[in-house]
């Protein structure tokens, strides 16, 4: 829900050029939104409201 573009487009553009870790922090909770984000190249998907301990655990898990 960005003003000028979508997070999915940003994710797709980053993924075509780089291998950065991408964790989507999204308000949308539908399964279809999660699947699309992962298909576009996200490594993980966390819904809002965020639990900071969950975010840290997921980041650490991605680095393992």
C-alpha positions, 0 to 999 in steps of 0.5 A, spaced: 500 500 500 505 504 497 503 511 494 507 510 488 508 503 486 506 496 489 511 492 494 510 486 489 513 490 484 519 493 488 520 485 490 520 483 483 525 488 481 530 487 487 529 480 485 531 480 478 538 484 480 540 482 487 540 476 492 538 480 498 533 477 503 526 480 502 521 479 508 515 482 506 511 486 512 504 486 509 497 488 512 494 483 507 492 477 510 489 473 505 493 466 503 493 469 495 497 475 497 502 471 501 502 466 495 503 472 490 508 475 494 512 468 495 512 467 487 514 474 486 521 473 490 519 474 497 523 470 502 518 470 507 511 474 509 509 477 516 502 480 517 501 486 521 500 487 527 507 485 527 510 482 533 518 484 534 520 477 537 517 474 531 520 478 526 527 477 529 526 470 529 524 469 522 530 474 520 535 469 524 532 463 521 533 466 514 540 467 515 541 460 518 
